[in-house]
């Protein structure tokens, strides 16, 4: 009698489980960098400082991608500029992109990090370079760069 009931018991156990749970890889995350420039002597921010994306080393490809035509983005009155997911993708520095053309990082162990090289400068100032690490666990970063 028990062997005939076993399929029914198994079906009942399957029906009771939470079968909607998804065990797939975590979703990709959008990448972005906010840059603040400031004078370390006065601690005041610099407005109209140029920030541009020079290159990025992409873990997924194991190589560095250089921006073919770096564009300057100017800091505003708060001394900040936001390099959002579209600006990072438009720089063509190797980010994987979603269907909307936004730069993203995936959770896989060989595609979850990128190091973005930025140049910060303005007329009358020596350029400063900053490398910003982006990772799936921290895809959006804020960096504060001292400019003398």
BELTA-V86774 format. One record per residue. RES is the residue in three letters. OMEGA is omega in whole degrees, -180 to 180 (none if undefined). Layout:
BEGIN
{{RES;OMEGA} {RES;OMEGA}}
END
This chain:
BEGIN
{{UNK;180} {UNK;179} {UNK;179} {UNK;-179} {UNK;-177} {UNK;178} {UNK;179} {UNK;178} {UNK;179} {UNK;177} {UNK;178} {UNK;179} {UNK;178} {UNK;179} {UNK;-179} {UNK;-177} {UNK;176} {UNK;-174} {UNK;179} {UNK;-177} {UNK;-178} {UNK;-179} {UNK;-179} {UNK;179} {UNK;178} {UNK;-178} {UNK;175} {UNK;179} {UNK;-180} {UNK;-178} {UNK;178} {UNK;179} {UNK;172} {UNK;-176} {UNK;174} {UNK;176} {UNK;-179} {UNK;177} {UNK;-177} {UNK;179} {UNK;-178} {UNK;-176} {UNK;176} {UNK;-178} {UNK;176} {UNK;174} {UNK;178} {UNK;171} {UNK;179} {UNK;176} {UNK;177} {UNK;-179} {UNK;-178} {UNK;-177} {UNK;174} {UNK;171} {UNK;-177} {UNK;-180} {UNK;-176} {UNK;-178} {UNK;-178} {UNK;-180} {UNK;178} {UNK;177} {UNK;179} {UNK;177} {UNK;-177} {UNK;-179} {UNK;-177} {UNK;180} {UNK;177} {UNK;172} {UNK;-175} {UNK;175} {UNK;180} {UNK;-179} {UNK;179} {UNK;-179} {UNK;-175} {UNK;171} {UNK;-178} {UNK;176} {UNK;-174} {UNK;-176} {UNK;178} {UNK;178} {UNK;178} {UNK;179} {UNK;-179} {UNK;179} {UNK;179} {UNK;179} {UNK;169} {UNK;179} {UNK;169} {UNK;-174} {UNK;174} {UNK;-177} {UNK;-180} {UNK;180} {UNK;179} {UNK;178} {UNK;180} {UNK;176} {UNK;179} {UNK;-176} {UNK;-178} {UNK;-175} {UNK;178} {UNK;179} {UNK;-175} {UNK;-179} {UNK;174} {UNK;176} {UNK;-175} {UNK;178} {UNK;180} {UNK;171} {UNK;-180} {UNK;-179} {UNK;177} {UNK;179} {UNK;-179} {UNK;179} {UNK;172} {UNK;-180} {UNK;176} {UNK;178} {UNK;179} {UNK;176} {UNK;-177} {UNK;178} {UNK;173} {UNK;179} {UNK;-179} {UNK;-180} {UNK;177} {UNK;-173} {UNK;180} {UNK;-173} {UNK;173} {UNK;177} {UNK;179} {UNK;-173} {UNK;177} {UNK;179} {UNK;179} {UNK;none}}
END
